[in-house]
């Protein structure tokens, strides 16, 4: 027979546990303010989240599906952009990404480039040439002449320069790195932690906008 105490303990065990309040990100620990920081692609009324990535980066490969899932729940006011770490103007991986953007195929084929490098070995993990990027994307159904033209276009040169300036201005030290609204650089110990911190910084930016 249940005593009152044992009944109470059973009810407590069955009761739903309220989730712990999310810990607010700590400046200097979880993130760094970027002096004079600027957004990658300003759009009024939105909060910008930029992932600076590199296709050969194994951490970026693991982070990609995590960030995609986070993006789906981030909110209608959040805009997520992928910016390749373009430290060399002839980086074929970065030029390949911007070519995909120019051809309106980035959403579909961005994950395929990661697969080709990290699972299928159909693209080199280091120092891929432009010809190798073009050949791979041609195998994905794109016109090779259009890909080559997009990779070498003046607009791509401008994006490469802009990506380099963004990375330097934001103090990027490795990939993947998240930049929130051009103001904060996430400093995380794990990939999951990057998204926890991003949640907190997005909330901070919403509060800052509401207080204006």
PyMOL commands that set and color helices and strands:
alter all, ss='L'
color gray80, all
select helices_A, chain A and resi 4-14+58-73+92-102+106-118+130-139+144-152+154-170+191-210
alter helices_A, ss='H'
color red, helices_A
select strands_A, chain A and resi 31-33+47-53+78-84+177-180+184-186
alter strands_A, ss='S'
color yellow, strands_A
deselect
rebuild
show_as cartoon
